[in-house]
Amino acid sequence: MSQAFVKKKRLDIDGVLLLDKPAGISSNDALIRAKRIMNAKKAGHTGTLDPFATGLLPICFGEATKFSQDLLDADKTYETVVHLGISTTTGDTEGEVLKTSEAVLFSQDEIESALAMFRGDIFQIPPMYSALKRDGKPLYEYARAGVELEREARPVTISELTLLDWESPFLTLRVACSKGTYVRVLGEDIGNALGCGAHLKALRRIRVGSLGIEKAVSLTDMETAFPEETAARHEKLEPVDYLLSSFPALSLNAMLTKRFLNGQRLSLAKEGVQLSDARGRFRIYASDSGIFMGTAQLREDGVLAPERLVSLARIPES
C-alpha cells in the first residue's frame, strides 16, 4: 500500500526578506518561490519588478505584510542601461522592434542636455504594457490584443538622473524616482528627446525607501545554502519593524501599552510622557520588553492615534 501524501504544514513566520530578484521571472513567481523556501503561511511583496528586471524585491512575511504599503509608496533607485537607436513595443528587451536609427553618435554634452530635461517634476504617460487597469482589465491585455488606449499623463518626480557611462549606443544611468515612475518610459523619452528612440537593455533596482541591495540574498542562495534547514533560512529575515526604520520610535509603559493594544487614543501629554517636537508617524514599542507593537500617528495636540498593530499574540502577558 502506498504511503499517504502528507501536506507540509505552513509556518507562522514574521519578518522581511531582502530578495535579489533574478531576470526572467515575475515578481509574483519570486514571491511564490520565497514563500515555499520559507514554508510560510502568509507573504507578500512590496512593489512589482518587470520580469526582465533584477534587484531588490523586499518580501514581507506574516505581520510584516501589514506595513508593506509603506514600501509601495516609497521612492525607488535603479541602475539601467538604455539602448539608444532601437525602439520596441514594450520599451525593453522583451518587446518586438518597432524602428531603428543609426544616428546614435552623440557627444556627452548632448547626452547631458537631454537628461536635464527629465530631472525634477515631470509628466509621464503610462505604457500600454503595464498592469494599470481600464474597465477592470490590465492595459497589457489590450496591448497584446493590438488595442492602443489613450492614457492620461501622470506627475512623477525624478530626484536623481546621473550619467554613469556612455559608450554608444549604450547609456548607463542611475535613476532615483517617486512612486509610479516607469523607468522604461523614461528611457524611451530620453531616446525620443535625442531623436533616435530607445529601449531598456537592463534594469536593476538597488534601493527601495531606506532599504538597499547590499543585504539582499538570491533565491538560489536560499535554496542551496540551507536545503533542509528551514530555521537557518529564517535567520536571513529582518524583523517586522525593519520596513519602518525611517520613522522615529516611541516607547510606552505597561499601562499605556495595554490601552494602545486595545486601539485607544492616548493623550500623552496628560499621561506625563515627555515628547519632542516631532509629530507624524511613529514606531511604537513596549518599554518593558522592547517589543514592536505597531505604528501610530502623533498629532499636534499630543494625542497618539493607533494606526496598524501587530498581532496581540506577539505581546507577552505582563
Steps between C-alpha positions, in 0.01 A plus 500: 500500500639834401579749770239778530613844394544728800473871427777701661365734764566866427659706775408832659806706405541872557770712338646650184717328240710726280491302178722559198255405225655333195409585142248286318235453768214717617490657845208273586698190399788621717257547789361147458851350503603704806183397682569133420864526608392647834201263528299807603124536534477861393723718279485794263742715301536878512491615141523325166817464295462416130607144409809621311608718797715391793571631846342584831158350564417509872277206597281541809395202711219480755462815707738693272238490222300758700772756427580415137305801370773725640748359250248507217482876556877545547748652255704250299853507354607311188802448280407453137657458158315686224556370148476803272388463140255210542137536610294197606132436567558459874782749555734217604670191360183288515318692227511492124713755317295793367771712339874548491728799452867525411544851643622420852845665498418772753749702700488483878376860504206402278421209730517722809273759336241231430518365854449847646153507344385215725628601842255624760121496467392366161199334338500144365248316286469145642594228250243269345708207623423563867276359773291818522135411453231636271146367548636228727754372248878570509635713217741228388202281401377774265854542367535128426171518309639785291279765663654839584311703763540864591681546831516815706845634589581471870735710715815328629824626650849410381717602796821362345595429140875439485702400196721208610637403159452580131636266236287520188235370474479418873416761759544392864301702753413510867139609557339592833128557458162522667232237523333429166798585280560273201872484426413335166306811403783723624744313275266533202448871567875562519541322166222707347656822635822400320302419186606137474261300719609255770412205719637358826768235457526441877333622817609435857332636812755582768292684760142510631447777753776457760570137401801422279610210282812440713329255739284328239525126438414299189243223471773261388710575808198446723417168334853358486667634815242347735324226302332344804560749780194721512611660828829609343311655210291699747817660631514689170185689601507854631252590780148625427587861587792501253271652238435797728856595593457853363223582752582621854444258788288545813481267804195462724481378860300189594173685566513700176608188310177320596288798400689541174448132411128547562502768231453793740622847418744622763544859616870467571544849641232432763665167580828676576688359201789723397467587131735658251379742235465215249151421376364261242551125471686306769614145570355394836672266748424357845759654730525198734561242225615710205254316277372680192122551522410693187477850362308809606454863408609755760280806449585863565290492820716218641242227444637167376256330260564127434533417132613142429561253781685169501318190622428501872656152516839666444470699823583304818266517797617738771 
